[in-house]
Amino acid sequence: MRAQYLIPVAVVLGGLALSSFYVVDEREKALVLQFGEVTTVRTDPGLGFKVPLIQTVAKYDDRILSINTQPLEVTPLDDRRLVVDAFARWRIADTVRFREAVGTGGEAFAKSRLDGILNNAIREVMGSVPSTAVLSDDRTALMNQIRDQAKREAASLGVDVIDVRLTRTDLPTQNLAATYARMRAEREREAADERARGGEAAQRVRAAADRTVIELTSAARRQAEIIRGEAEAEANGIYAEAYGRDQSFFAFTRALQFYSDSLKPGSTSLVTNPSSLYFDYGHFVQSLGESGAPVVAAQ
């Protein structure tokens, strides 16, 4: 009879012996609890011992953890609403305090508490600055303020907030259309100003160019008239010298000039007798030499 009880007893004792040992991973921290009270804190990895059935072990992640906040509407100083997303890096700094704060809820309960802490910190910090500071490229100072405030509030949970980053800062959907319209109007006004300034500058350049053209043209015409007058004077001098040397040549050129002036195509009608002196060059020259012009009947 005793032999048949030895095996179950041995199994129970073996189970108790095995349950009295626990292993702490290098990525974990462990608390040994006796009736809910912390008796031992294990931060080093390795094998540990606990009293079976009386003591239990609670393990927590010792790595840096992350949490992402839900989109949150905030109102900066200029009453321009913004939608903000953020994420934080945190870790369990004080295991005993963490256990006391979250109880058996563990890391899931701690994340819900941290989410509220981060939201409050974001609202308070963002509400103390204008929207231009939030929408600027350099938001490091704001993120540091949010981190420091969240760190102070999370210390009661035994949690250390390492970093907070803003991932998105946008306008609410219902405000985007009005904002884009205002931005478009501002850009169109700037474009109109630029076009007006450009048109004014172009008008000045055009006026200067026109004035320069007129001045150059006037100077060129004046120079051309001077050259033409000098040339005509020189030509008249040459003609006068030539006419003075030979009277018959002068009469001949005057006769040719008379014929050319009196017989212009399409504009001259001449009625005369065939025996008129008009067709007798000798008498024409003689009469031209005497009176300066032949006697003809022209119409």
KEPA-110058 format. One record per atom (N, C-alpha, C, O): y, z, x; residue in one letter. Coordinates in pm, whole numbers, plus 50000, padded with zeros to 5 digits. Last residue first. Example, Ala and Ser with C-alpha at 12.3 -4.5 7.8 and 13.67 -1.06 7.14 Angstrom:
! KEPA-110058
497755070851285s
498945071451367s
500035078751290s
501145080451341s
494315078051319a
495505078051230a
496705078051320a
496685084651424a
! end
This chain:
! KEPA-110058
622223775849932q
622153783049806q
620953792249807q
620713799349710q
624603758250137a
623373765950119a
623433773549990a
624503777349942a
625953733250306a
625953738550169a
624643745250146a
623623738450135a
627593738450624v
626473733750540v
626643739450401v
627383749050380v
628883737150932v
629333736350794v
628203730350713v
627873718650729v
627943761651178p
627983748351119p
628423749050975p
628343759250907p
629963783751374a
628963782351270a
629053768651210a
630173763851192a
631823782251582g
630893793851583g
629853792851477g
628893800451484g
633523761351619s
633863771051517s
632973783051513s
633303793051449s
632673747551853e
634073747851818e
634403759451723e
635403766451741e
629943750551878g
630753754651991g
632203755951955g
632913764052013g
629203740451635l
628953754551660l
629803759651775l
630323770851774l
629833714051668s
630563721751568s
630393736751588s
631303744551563s
628033708051874q
629443706451895q
630243714651796q
631203721351833q
625633713751753v
626003721651870v
627503720551894v
628163730251929v
625743694651554f
625623708851518f
626063717651634f
626763727651615f
625793670951692h
626993674951621h
626963689651584h
627993696351583h
623133673951792g
624283672151879g
625573676051813g
626363683651869g
621473677251568y
621593688451662y
622823686951750y
623483696851782y
621663671251254d
622093664551377d
622383675451479d
623423682051474d
621193684451028f
620023678651093f
620363671351221f
619493665851288f
623713691950954y
622693702550970y
621473697451045y
620803704851117y
625263671050897l
625293675751035l
624253686551062l
623963689851177l
623423649650678s
624263661050705s
624203664750852s
623223662050922s
621953630250576s
622793626650690s
623723637950730s
624673636050806s
620733642050358p
619923639150477p
620753635450599p
620323637250712p
622713668650223n
622513654250238n
621663651750362n
621843658550463n
621303698050073t
622193691050165t
621833676450167t
620783672450119t
620283729549993v
620593716749928v
621633709650016v
622753714650031v
617883753450039l
618933745950110l
619093732350040l
618143724650030l
616833785649983s
616903772249921s
618103764849982s
619233769749974s
614803811650100t
615973803050126t
615803789750054t
614753783350063t
612473826750082s
613713833450044s
614953824550057s
616053829250029s
610153814650178g
610133821150048g
611423827350004g
611473833049894g
610983818050521p
609993813650421p
610103821850293p
610143834150296p
614303810450620k
613253820650610k
612293816850500k
612733812750392k
616443794950736l
615203789150683l
614073799250684l
613013796950742l
618533808950848s
618773801350725s
617513795750663s
617533792150546s
617543821151080d
618083829650974d
618213822250842d
618043828150736d
616733798951230s
615763809451196s
616263818051081s
615483821950993s
619113784951263y
617993778851191y
616993789651145y
616483789051033y
620503803951414f
620993799851283f
619893793751201f
619743796851083f
618963805251644q
619093817251564q
619573813951423q
619123819951325q
619383779251735l
618023783651699l
618073796151613l
617293797451519l
622113781151787a
621603771751687a
620213775651642a
619903775451522a
622183800051985r
622833803351859r
622343794051750r
622173798151635r
620833786252186t
620193798252132t
620833802352000t
620143807551912t
622773765652231f
621383762652191f
620713774752128f
620073773452024f
625003779052317a
625063771652190a
623673768652139a
623413769152018a
623963788852558f
624413798252455f
624463791552319f
624023797152219f
623553765352689f
622393773752660f
622743783852552f
621923786952465f
626193756952714s
625273749052632s
624023757052596s
623493755652486s
627243775952887q
627723775452750q
626783767752660q
626583771452544q
626053796253125d
625753783053069d
626123782952922d
625433789052840d
627003821753204r
626703811853308r
626543797753250r
626873788053318r
627203836252973g
628413833153048g
628193822653154g
629113815253189g
624593839652895y
625443831152815y
626703827352890y
627223816352873y
623733857753097a
623123844353087a
624013834853008a
624183823353047a
625333879853046e
625423873453178e
624873859153173e
625433849953232e
624453885552788a
625873882152813a
626043874952946a
626793865352957a
621773891652832y
622143880152749y
623573875852779y
623853863952793y
622063914452992i
621383902753049i
621753890152970i
622023879653028i
623323931052809g
623973927752935g
623383915252997g
624093906653049g
621383932652616n
622653926252584n
623413922552710n
624063912052716n
619443947052765a
619163933352718a
620443926052685a
620593914352721a
620793971152803e
620423963152921e
620153948652882e
620543939352951e
620983978852539a
622193976852619a
621913968352742a
622693959552778a
618293980852475e
619113970752408e
620403968152486e
620853956752497e
617604002152647a
616963989052663a
617783978052598a
617963967352656a
619194022652548e
619374018352687e
618794004452709e
619363996152779e
618084023952290g
619494020452308g
619764015552450g
620474005752470g
615444031652352r
615684018852284r
617144014452302r
617404002752328r
615914056552469i
615304045852550i
615564032252488i
615864022552558i
617034069552249i
617794068452375i
617244057052458i
617994048852512i
614964067552069e
616244061152038e
617084059352164e
617744049152183e
613024083352203a
612774069052178a
614054061552148a
614244050352196a
614244107952202q
614004101552331q
613764086552314q
614194078352394q
614224112051927r
615494111851999r
615334104752134r
616174096752174r
611464111851882r
612304101651821r
613634100451894r
614124089451920r
610734134852030a
610184121752066a
611034110352009a
611294100552078a
612144154651895a
612434152152037a
611924138452079a
612594131252154a
610884152451646s
612334149951660s
612694146951804s
613474137751832s
608274159451717t
608554146151662t
610034142551676t
610394131451714t
608644185651807l
608134175551900l
608434161451851l
608804152751929l
609614197351569e
610414197551692e
609954186851790e
610774179751849e
607464192751397i
608784187151367i
609644186651492i
610324176651518i
605434207051530v
605294192651508v
606644186151483v
606954175651539v
606504232951515t
606304226751646t
606174211651635t
606724204251717t
606424236651241r
607714236851310r
607604230151447r
608504222851489r
603654235751202d
604514225651140d
605874225151209d
606404214251233d
602884258451350a
602404245251392a
603274234251332a
603614224651401a
604154278551205a
604524276551346a
604084262751394a
604804256151469a
602804275250963a
604244273150969a
604714270751112a
605554262051138a
600194281851047r
600464268450993r
601954265351000r
602344254251037r
600514308451122v
600084298651223v
600424284551177v
600874276251256v
601274319150873r
602184320050989r
601824309751095r
602694303151152r
598984313250726q
600264307350687q
601254307850802q
601994298350826q
597104329050860a
596944314550862a
598244307650825a
598584297350883a
598104354450796a
598074350250937a
597944334950947a
598584328751031a
597704353450518e
599044355150572e
599124350550717e
600054343650758e
594914350850508g
595764340250455g
597184341050507g
597804330850537g
594184375650624g
593824363150691g
594664351450642g
595094343050722g
595164393050433r
595714393450569r
595394380650646r
596214375450722r
593534384550220a
594994383550211a
595644383750349a
596544375950379a
590994390650320r
591344376650292r
592854374850283r
593384364850331r
591264418550338e
591024410750459e
591384396150438e
591994389850525e
591584424550068d
592644427950165d
592484419750292d
593464414650347d
589104415949971a
590334409549923a
591494412350019a
592304403450047a
587414433950105a
587304419650134a
588564412150090a
589044403250160a
588244457849987e
588434455950131e
588364441150168e
589144436350251e
587424452149725r
588834454449754r
589124452549901r
590124446349938r
584674450049766e
585414438249720e
586914439949745e
587594430349781e
584094476349841r
583884465449938r
584644452849896r
585184445849981r
584774489549603e
585494492849727e
585334481649830e
586294477849897e
582914478049429a
584344476249405a
585154479149531a
586114472049561a
580524487249545r
580794472849541r
582274470249519r
582854461349582r
580804514749504m
580744509649641m
581054494749645m
581744489949734m
580744514749224r
581924519549294r
581954514449439r
582994510349489r
578144504749183a
579294497449130a
580584501649201a
581414493249235a
576634524749306y
576604511349362y
577784503049313y
578374495349389y
577254545749128t
577614546849270t
577644533049335t
578564529949410t
576174536448888a
577614539048898a
578064539749043a
579134534749078a
573454534648968a
574174522848921a
575684524848934a
576394516048983a
572784561349039l
572754550749139l
573594538749096l
574344533149176l
572564580748849n
573864579448917n
573914567649012n
574994564149060n
569964580748761q
570994577748663q
572374575948727q
573264570248665q
568564588948993t
568444575248945t
569574571648850t
570104560548858t
570514608649227p
569614607249111p
569654593049058p
570644585849074p
570704599549574l
571354602249447l
570334601349335l
569364593849347l
568804615949836d
569264604549758d
570014609249635d
569974620949596d
567254624750100t
568474629550033t
569094617549963t
569834609850025t
564204633750243r
564924624450157r
566124631450096r
566024642750048r
563354652750428t
562754639350433t
563514629350349t
563494617350380t
564404677950632l
564734670850508l
564204656650520l
564584649350611l
562394703450771r
562984690150783r
563244684350645r
562424685550554r
561924733050947v
562174727050816v
562874713850837v
563834712950914v
559704754351134d
560644743051126d
560744738350982d
559784739450904d
558444779451110i
558744773851242i
559814762951234i
560714762451317i
558254809250956v
558644795350929v
559144789351060v
560154793851115v
555704831650950d
556784827051036d
557044812251006d
556184803751027d
554694857950731v
554684843750766v
555894840550852v
556974846050832v
554634881150598g
553894880550723g
553794866350775g
552914863250855g
556274881850385l
554904877150360l
554044877450485l
552854874350479l
558694888750488s
558014898650405s
556594894750370s
555794903150329s
559494865250608a
558974875850695a
558264886650613a
557344893050663a
560694848050436a
559234847050448a
558654858050536a
557434859950539a
563394853350469e
562764857050343e
561244856950353e
560574864850286e
563824843950731r
564124857850698r
563394862050570r
562844873050563r
563054816950705k
562334825750797k
562564840450762k
561634848450762k
564964806850533a
563564807750487a
562754817050577a
561874824150529a
567174808350704q
567154816250581q
565724817750528q
565324828550484q
566364790850910d
566644804950940d
566604813550814d
566084824650816d
566054766450768r
564924772750838r
565174787550862r
564284795750838r
568664761550682i
567594763450583i
566404770350648i
565814779350587i
569914758750932q
570324769550842q
569244772350737q
568934783950708q
568594735951026n
568434748651098n
568854760551011n
568224771051015n
569524717250845m
568094720350848m
567824733450922m
566944741150884m
572254716850916l
571834721050782l
570354725050780l
569994735150719l
572124707151179a
572674720451153a
572244725651017a
571904737351002a
571054681351142t
570304691451216t
570804705451185t
570004714751168t
571914658551030r
571764669950940r
571044681451009r
570504690350944r
573414630551093d
573154642851168d
573124654751073d
574164660351039d
573984611350901d
572784609650984d
572424622551058d
571244625051084d
574984624750578s
575234619750713s
573924618950792s
572914624850755s
574554636950338l
574154622950350l
574394617150489l
574044605650514l
575624662250375v
574194661050346v
573714646950371v
572604644950420v
578304656950415a
577564663450523a
576054662150501a
575294661150598a
578964645950169t
579064637550288t
578304643550406t
577724636350487t
578794666749987s
577694657049990s
577754648050114s
576724643150159s
579834698050143p
580034685950061p
578874676150079p
578104677150174p
578084729950124v
578674718950202v
578904707150108v
578254706150004v
576684748249976s
577834753350052s
578544742550132s
579514745550201s
574434737949864g
575554740649776g
576794745449847g
577854746649786g
572644737350073m
573234724650029m
574434726949938m
575354718849935m
572004764950084v
572654758350198v
573334745550154v
574474742950192v
570874769549827e
572004777549876e
572744770549988e
573974770249989e
568794750649804r
569894751049706r
571104758349762r
572244753849745r
567184757950024i
567794744650017i
568964744549921i
570024739149952i
566414784049952a
567194782050074a
567894768450072a
569054767350112a
564934778849719n
566134787249712n
567024785149834n
568254784449822n
562884763049828n
563774757649725n
565064765749716n
566154760049705n
561654781450001l
562294769350055l
563274763449953l
564364759149990l
560654800249816i
561604804449919i
562364792449974i
563574793149993i
558864784449664g
560044790349601g
561084794549701g
562284792849677g
557054778249870d
557744767449800d
558984772849730d
560044766549734d
556044803149938l
556904796150034l
557684784949966l
558834782350000l
554444808249715r
555584817049744r
556564810149839r
557774811149821r
552594787649744s
553414788049623s
554634797049643s
555724793949595s
551474795049990k
552214782449979k
553084782249854k
554214777249859k
550194819049923a
551304819450017a
552134806650009a
553364807150021a
548174809649760f
549214817849699f
550434818549791f
551574818749744f
546724795949959a
547234788749842a
548354796549775a
549374790749738a
545954815750140e
546964806050181e
547524798350063e
548694794450065e
545234843849925g
545134836450050g
546264826550070g
547384828650024g
544714860649711g
545164846849685g
545114838049808g
544974825949795g
544154886749753t
543004877549765t
543424863049739t
542584854049744t
547314893349888g
546064898549834g
544924888749855g
544764883249964g
549794887249984v
549144877049901v
547844882049839v
547324875749747v
550644910850117a
551574903350032a
550854893949936a
551244892749820a
548524920650264e
549144929450166e
550024921750069e
550154925549952e
548044898850429r
547014903250334r
547634912050226r
547284910950109r
550434898550575f
550084886950493f
549054890850387f
549154886750271f
550224922350712r
551274920950611r
550974909150519r
551234909850399r
548034915050874v
547954926550784v
548994925450674v
548684927350556v
548964892951021t
547824891550930t
547754902850829t
547444900550712t
551814878651093d
551324892351078d
550194892150973d
550454891150853d
551974850351091a
552374857951209a
551794872151207a
551334877051310a
550784820250999i
550624834550967i
550924842551094i
550194841451192i
553224794150999r
551954800051041r
551954814951003r
553004820950979r
554714762150918w
554664776650916w
553294781350966w
552344773550974w
557004736750850r
555874740750933r
555884756050941r
556914762150967r
558004718250558a
558154729450652a
556854731350729a
555774728250682a
559994692550404f
558694698050444f
558934708750550f
559934708350622f
561794680150117a
561714686650248a
560264690350277a
559434691050187a
564104661249921d
562724664649956d
562734670950095d
563554667550179d
566644660549678v
566264664149815v
564764666949820v
564224673949735v
569174644149511v
567744647349505v
567254649049649v
567414640049732v
572434655749414l
571554648749507l
570114653149481l
569864664349436l
575614653849251r
574204658049253r
573384649149347r
573594637049358r
578554664949341r
577834652149342r
576344655049358r
575884658349467r
580334685749372d
579694683549241d
579034669949231d
578964664149122d
581154691749626d
581944681849553d
581314677749421d
581694667649362d
579204709449724l
580514714749688l
581334704849604l
582124709049519l
576054698049572p
576944702049682p
578304706449630p
578544707149509p
573334705649397t
574724702049369t
575604706949483t
575884718949491t
570004691849384v
570974701749431v
572374696549402v
572584684549384v
566754687449273e
568144683749254e
569054695149298e
568884706549255e
563844679949454l
564694690649402l
566124685449389l
566654679649484l
560454671449478p
561854666849469p
562714676849394p
562364681549286p
558544698549632q
558734688549528q
560194683849527q
561084691249571q
557764702249983t
558404706649859t
558454695149758t
558404683449796t
554904707050173n
555884697450125n
556454702349993n
555714706149902n
553814724550456i
554024724950312i
555124715050277i
556164714650343i
551424731950717s
552574724550663s
552614726150511s
551604728850447s
550604754150992l
550334747550864l
551604740750814l
552704743450862l
549184760751297i
550454757751230i
550144749351106i
549514738851116i
546304783351277r
547034771451321r
548374770151249r
548664777451154r
544724803051181d
545694806951283d
546514795151334d
547334796751425d
543624810750859d
543884800150957d
544984804651053d
546044809351011d
541634839750810y
542824831850781y
543054821950895y
542734824551011y
539074859250654k
539504850550764k
540674841950717k
540724837450603k
537824890850596a
538714880350541a
539274872450659a
539864878150751a
534854908550551v
535714901550648v
536514890750573v
535954882650498v
533944942050448t
533974927450431t
534964921550533t
535784928550591t
531854970750435q
532974963550492q
532814948450467q
531704943150466q
529564977250292i
530754985850283i
531994978250329i
533064979250268i
527574959250344l
527764963950206l
528994972550188l
529414974850074l
527474967350692p
527044959350576p
527284966850446p
527204979050439p
530174970550899v
529164978450827v
528744970450704v
529594967250620v
530454946151159k
530974953451044k
529824960850977k
528654957650998k
531354929851461f
530384938151387f
531124945251274f
532254949651291f
531734896351603g
532184909551564g
531134916751480g
530164910651434g
532154871751854l
531254878251760l
531764892351731l
532174899551822l
535204851151874g
533974857351925g
533174863851813g
533444861851695g
538764850351938p
537514844451890p
536314851751950p
536384857552059p
541104875751849d
540414868451954d
539124862551898d
538454868951818d
541994890151640t
542774878151672t
542114869851780t
542494858351803t
541104911951396r
540524903951504r
541364891351523r
541434882951434r
541604944351296v
542264931251304v
541674923851422v
541724928751535v
540114967951078t
540124961151208t
540814947651194t
540644940551095t
540664978150827t
540204987150932t
540284981051070t
540504988051169t
542444976750533v
542224970150662v
541824980550764v
542524990450786v
540894982550219e
541804987050324e
541444980450456e
540264978650486e
538884974850047g
540204968750033g
541204972850137g
542284967050143g
536664988050146f
537164991550014f
538614986749995f
539444993649935f
537574976150440q
536664986250384q
537284991550257q
538284998650260q
537764946450625l
538254954550513l
537164964150466l
535994960550454l
538894930250902v
537734937650851v
538254947550748v
539074956150780v
540294898550935l
540534912450900l
539224918450850l
538534912550766l
540974872551173a
540084879351078a
540524893751058a
541054900251149a
542054839251239k
542264853551253k
541424860351146k
541184854551040k
541024808151399e
541144817651289e
541594831451337e
541534834851455e
540214790751590r
541314786351505r
541604796351393r
542364793251302r
537994801551703e
539214801751785e
540434797051704e
541564799251746e
536274822051458d
536534809251526d
537854810151602d
538714818351570d
534294849551459v
535694845351445v
535914832751527v
535744832651649v
531444859651288v
531974851451398v
533404847451364v
533684842551255v
529624890151230y
530464879051183y
531054872151305y
531154878051412y
527014912151130f
527714904251234f
528534893251168f
528164887751064f
525724922350920s
526644931250991s
527384924151103s
528294929951164s
523934904750828s
525214905350759s
526204914750825s
527384915050790s
521744910450992l
522464897751008l
523834898150942l
524804892550994l
521034935550892a
521414934051033a
522214921251055a
523224921051126a
520344929050632l
521474938050657l
521974936850800l
523184937050826l
518154912750684g
519344907250617g
520564915850641g
521664910850666g
516464931450802g
516924919750879g
518154913450818g
519074909450889g
516094948550586l
516754953650707l
517274942050793l
518364942750849l
514774930850418v
516064936750377v
516814941750499v
518014939350513v
512504925450569v
513404914450531v
514774919850494v
515804914350533v
511394950450585a
511814943650708a
512794932350678a
513754930050751a
510814954850319v
511774963650387v
512314956950513v
513504957650544v
508924934750276p
510224934450207p
511274943150272p
512444939650280p
506944944550468i
507564931150482i
508874930550404i
509874926050461i
506184969750381l
506844968150512l
507574954750521l
508674953850576l
504804970150152y
506234973250143y
506974970750274y
508204969750279y
502184965050228q
502834955350140q
504314958350121q
505034949450075q
501604987150376a
501754974250445a
502484964250357a
503294956150403a
501215007250196r
502395007950282r
502664994350347r
503814990550369r
498805000050083m
500005000050000m
501255000050087m
502244993450054m
! end
